[in-house]
Amino acid sequence: MQNSPLQNNPLVFWVGLVLFFVGIVAAWLYLIGPHFAIFGPGVHIKHGLAAILVAAVGAVVASFARPRGSAMSEATRYDR
């Protein structure tokens, strides 16, 4: 597999995690929040779905950019 700027990049990993948690909080506010009277009756479902999409994108970016050890290309320590 070719190396891309996203692979093994800690900054992109943290950006992905922040996007994920911001999306989760926004989805909660838009989808579940109206039941707790945080917002008025004019809440749009599209905003909640966009927040879920942001959370999904953040999770994908974080999973591709997660820090990996240099041992991935080496033999495992359990090999005899």
C-alpha positions as CSV (number, residue, x, y, z in Angstrom):
1,M,0.0,0.0,0.0
2,Q,1.3,3.4,-0.8
3,N,2.0,6.0,1.9
4,S,-0.4,8.9,1.9
5,P,-0.3,12.1,4.0
6,L,-3.2,10.7,6.1
7,Q,-1.5,7.6,7.2
8,N,0.3,7.7,10.6
9,N,-0.3,11.4,11.0
10,P,-1.0,12.3,14.6
11,L,-2.4,15.8,13.8
12,V,-4.9,14.4,11.3
13,F,-5.8,11.7,13.8
14,W,-6.7,14.4,16.5
15,V,-8.6,16.5,13.9
16,G,-10.6,13.3,13.1
17,L,-11.4,12.7,16.7
18,V,-12.5,16.3,17.3
19,L,-14.7,16.1,14.2
20,F,-16.2,12.9,15.5
21,F,-17.0,14.2,19.0
22,V,-18.3,17.6,17.6
23,G,-20.6,15.6,15.3
24,I,-21.8,13.4,18.1
25,V,-22.6,16.5,20.3
26,A,-24.3,18.3,17.5
27,A,-26.3,15.3,16.6
28,W,-27.5,15.0,20.2
29,L,-28.5,18.6,20.2
30,Y,-30.4,18.4,17.0
31,L,-32.0,15.0,17.3
32,I,-32.4,14.3,21.0
33,G,-32.3,17.9,22.4
34,P,-35.8,19.0,21.3
35,H,-37.3,16.3,23.5
36,F,-35.6,18.0,26.5
37,A,-36.9,21.5,25.4
38,I,-33.5,22.8,24.6
39,F,-34.7,24.1,21.2
40,G,-38.1,25.2,20.0
41,P,-40.3,23.3,17.6
42,G,-38.5,24.5,14.5
43,V,-35.6,22.0,14.6
44,H,-34.6,20.6,11.3
45,I,-33.8,16.9,10.9
46,K,-31.4,17.8,8.1
47,H,-29.1,19.5,10.6
48,G,-29.1,16.4,12.7
49,L,-28.3,14.2,9.7
50,A,-25.5,16.5,8.7
51,A,-24.1,16.3,12.2
52,I,-24.1,12.5,12.0
53,L,-22.3,12.8,8.7
54,V,-19.7,15.0,10.3
55,A,-19.2,12.4,13.0
56,A,-18.9,9.6,10.4
57,V,-16.3,11.5,8.4
58,G,-14.4,12.3,11.6
59,A,-14.3,8.6,12.5
60,V,-13.1,7.6,9.1
61,V,-10.4,10.2,9.0
62,A,-9.3,9.2,12.5
63,S,-9.2,5.5,11.6
64,F,-7.0,6.1,8.5
65,A,-4.7,8.5,10.4
66,R,-4.3,6.6,13.6
67,P,-0.7,6.4,14.8
68,R,0.8,3.0,14.0
69,G,4.0,1.6,15.3
70,S,6.9,0.9,13.1
71,A,6.5,-2.8,13.8
72,M,3.7,-3.2,11.3
73,S,6.2,-3.9,8.5
74,E,8.4,-6.1,10.7
75,A,7.8,-9.6,11.8
76,T,5.6,-10.1,14.9
77,R,7.3,-10.8,18.2
78,Y,5.4,-14.1,18.4
79,D,7.1,-15.6,15.3
80,R,9.5,-18.4,16.1
